[in-house]
Each structure stands twice: as structure tokens, then as C-alpha cells.
Amino acid sequence: MASGWGINGNKGRCYDFWLDFSECMSRCRQPTDCGLLREDYLECLHHSKEFQRRNRIYKEEQRKLRAAIRRREEAAKEKAEGAPAVSAQH
């Protein structure tokens, strides 16, 4: 992780984020000044924001599918019951 070595012996995927964060921490006055760099590093490690976004997209897609199925079932039910007869007056 912070050593710079990845699983295959190459540079780790998050090493550049770690370097940026580490450099910021060594020269800042307040640790909160490096909050965004820390957030980027942790996102690279854990992908938590990415997973949250994927879950939101998946839930929205499922909601739309359920609504489309419900509308289709309602339309089929109305068609099976028959449309109310319209009286023609002349």
C-alpha cells in the first residue's frame, strides 16, 4: 500500500494518491487541510463512493422496471375487462 509495491511487484494502483496525501501532510499546518487528498486516497483503496453510486443506479433501474411492469399489468387488466361502452347520441 504505502510502500509503493503493488500485488504484482509493480507500482501500486493507489501509490500516487498516497504520495500526494503524504506530501500534503508533511507540509500542512492542520491535518484538515489535506482532507480532499485523504478522501481520494481512501476512495482509491476502498471504492466506497463508487459502490454507493452503483447501488443508487441499480435501485433506480429496478424502480423503473417495477413501474413499467405495473403499468403494463394495469393496461392488460383494463383491456380484459373491456372498455366502457360509449353511447352514441344522434
N, C-alpha and C positions, 0 to 999 in steps of 0.2 A: 504494500500500500504506500506508505510514506517513503519506503526505501527506494522506490523508483523501479523496482523489478516487477514485471507482470508475471502471470502464471506460466507463460511460455518462455521466460527468460528475456523478453523484450521489455521496453518501457511500459509501465502500467498505464491503463486507459485513463486513470484519474490523476496521474502524476503531475501533469501540467496545472491542473486545478490546485493540487496540493502546494506546488511551488509558489503560485500566486498568493494563496492564502498564507503560507508560511512567511513569505516576504513581507506581506502586509502586517502580519502580527509582530514581526521583528522591528518595524519602523513606526508603528502607530502609537498613539498615546492612550487611547481607550480601545479595549477589545471589541467594543460595539462598532467601531469604525470599519471593521472587516467583516461585518455581518453578511453582506451580499456574497463575498468571496467564500465564506464558510458555507453558506447556503448552496452555492454552486458545487462546491466540493462534495457536500453530503448528498446532493441530488445525483451527482455522478456515481457515487458509491451505491446508493440505495434505490434510486429511481422512484421515490415515493410520489412526487408530483405527477410523473408520467403515468403511474398506475392509477392515481386518483382521476386523472383526465380520461384515461381509457374506460374506467368504470362509469363515469358520468356519460360518456358517449354510448356505451353499451346499454345503460339503463334507458336513455332517451330513445334509442333504436327499438328496444323492447316495448316501450310505452307506445310508440307509433305503430308498431306491428299489432299490438293488442287492440288499439283503437280502430285500425283498418279492419281487423277481423270482426270486431263488434259491429261496425257499420255494415259490413257485408252480410252478417247474420241478420241484422235488423231489416235490411233490404229484402233478403230472401224470405223472411217471415211475412213482411207486408205483401210481397208478391204471392205467397202461398195463400194468404187469407183473402186475397182478391181486393182490388181497388174498389172503393165505394162507388156505387153507381151514381152517375151524374144524370139528373133528369133534364131532358131537353124540352124546353117550353117554346111553343110557336105561337 
